[in-house]
């Protein structure tokens, strides 16, 4: 009990002192362009594009290339089957197999890539 009390008091003292040197909170650049509510896009002097989001905890920043494709290998294990006017997809996930069905006219870029990969290779005319 005494050890716990000493640990608790020392932790509270360290938190009250604050971080040594401290870091300035992230601020939204003045020339950031609003994309939607609480979401902004900004290109810095080096040409890198950043996405800024207002959260209850302050401003969060992510590089735009990461936002565009956060999981590039996500489609590697996805399988697709023709289902008439739609395509049926399956992908293993942490809580089991994810299954979904999308109309062929409504396929997004990732789904089109999976569907094209699953198509049989066209015969080259050699027998």
C-alpha positions as CSV (number, residue, x, y, z in Angstrom):
1,X,0.0,0.0,0.0
2,X,2.8,2.4,0.9
3,X,4.6,1.7,-2.5
4,X,1.4,2.4,-4.3
5,X,0.9,5.7,-2.5
6,X,4.4,6.8,-3.3
7,X,4.0,5.9,-6.9
8,X,0.7,7.7,-7.1
9,X,2.1,10.9,-5.5
10,X,5.2,10.9,-7.8
11,X,3.1,10.4,-10.9
12,X,0.8,13.3,-9.9
13,X,3.9,15.5,-9.3
14,X,5.3,14.7,-12.7
15,X,2.1,15.4,-14.5
16,X,1.7,18.7,-12.7
17,X,5.2,19.8,-13.8
18,X,4.3,19.3,-17.5
19,X,6.5,18.1,-20.3
20,X,10.1,19.3,-20.3
21,X,10.6,21.7,-23.2
22,X,7.0,21.2,-24.2
23,X,5.8,21.0,-27.8
24,X,3.6,23.6,-29.3
25,X,0.1,22.4,-30.2
26,X,-0.6,21.8,-33.9
27,X,-2.3,24.8,-35.5
28,X,-4.3,24.9,-38.8
29,X,-2.3,26.8,-41.5
30,X,-3.9,30.1,-42.6
31,X,-4.1,29.0,-46.3
32,X,-5.6,25.6,-45.6
33,X,-8.6,24.9,-47.8
34,X,-11.8,23.5,-46.2
35,X,-12.8,20.2,-47.8
36,X,-15.8,19.5,-45.6
37,X,-16.8,20.2,-42.0
38,X,-13.7,20.1,-39.8
39,X,-11.5,18.7,-42.6
40,X,-8.9,20.8,-44.4
41,X,-6.2,20.3,-47.0
42,X,-2.9,22.1,-47.2
43,X,0.2,21.8,-49.3
44,X,3.4,22.9,-47.6
45,X,6.6,24.5,-49.0
46,X,8.1,21.2,-49.8
47,X,5.1,20.2,-51.9
48,X,3.7,17.6,-49.5
49,X,0.0,17.6,-49.1
50,X,-1.5,17.3,-45.6
51,X,-5.0,16.7,-44.3
52,X,-5.9,18.5,-41.1
53,X,-8.9,17.4,-39.0
54,X,-10.4,19.2,-36.0
55,X,-11.1,16.7,-33.2
56,X,-12.3,17.2,-29.7
57,X,-8.7,16.8,-28.6
58,X,-7.2,19.4,-31.0
59,X,-5.9,19.4,-34.6
60,X,-4.8,16.1,-36.1
61,X,-2.6,16.0,-39.2
62,X,-2.0,13.1,-41.7
63,X,-0.2,13.1,-45.0
64,X,-2.7,12.9,-47.9
65,X,-1.0,9.9,-49.6
66,X,-1.7,7.9,-46.5
67,X,-5.3,9.0,-46.4
68,X,-5.8,8.0,-50.0
69,X,-4.5,4.5,-49.5
70,X,-4.1,3.6,-45.8
71,X,-3.9,-0.2,-46.4
72,X,-2.4,-0.9,-49.9
73,X,-2.3,-4.7,-49.2
74,X,-6.0,-4.8,-48.2
75,X,-7.1,-6.1,-51.6
76,X,-4.3,-8.7,-51.8
77,X,-6.5,-11.4,-50.0
78,X,-9.8,-10.3,-51.5
79,X,-11.6,-12.8,-53.8
80,X,-14.3,-11.9,-56.2
81,X,-17.0,-14.0,-58.0
82,X,-19.5,-13.1,-60.8
83,X,-23.0,-12.9,-59.4
84,X,-25.1,-11.9,-62.4
85,X,-25.3,-8.1,-62.6
86,X,-23.1,-7.8,-59.5
87,X,-19.8,-9.0,-58.1
88,X,-19.6,-10.9,-54.8
89,X,-16.4,-10.2,-52.7
90,X,-14.9,-11.9,-49.7
91,X,-11.9,-10.8,-47.6
92,X,-10.5,-12.3,-44.4
93,X,-10.5,-9.9,-41.4
94,X,-9.7,-9.9,-37.8
95,X,-13.3,-10.9,-36.8
96,X,-14.0,-13.5,-39.6
97,X,-14.7,-13.2,-43.3
98,X,-16.1,-9.9,-44.6
99,X,-18.6,-10.5,-47.5
100,X,-20.2,-7.9,-49.6
101,X,-21.9,-7.6,-53.0
102,X,-21.6,-4.6,-55.4
103,X,-23.3,-3.9,-58.7
104,X,-20.9,-4.0,-61.6
105,X,-21.8,-0.4,-62.5
106,X,-21.0,0.7,-58.9
107,X,-17.6,-0.8,-58.4
108,X,-14.9,1.5,-56.9
109,X,-11.3,1.5,-58.1
110,X,-10.1,-1.2,-55.6
111,X,-13.1,-3.5,-56.4
112,X,-12.4,-3.1,-60.1
113,X,-8.8,-4.0,-59.5
114,X,-9.7,-7.1,-57.6
115,X,-12.4,-8.1,-60.2
116,X,-9.9,-7.6,-63.1
117,X,-7.3,-9.7,-61.2
118,X,-9.8,-12.5,-60.7
119,X,-10.8,-12.7,-64.4
120,X,-9.4,-15.6,-66.3
121,X,-6.4,-14.7,-68.5
122,X,-7.6,-14.3,-72.2
123,X,-6.3,-17.0,-74.5
124,X,-3.5,-15.7,-76.7
125,X,-4.6,-17.8,-79.7
126,X,-1.9,-20.5,-79.5
127,X,-3.1,-24.1,-79.4
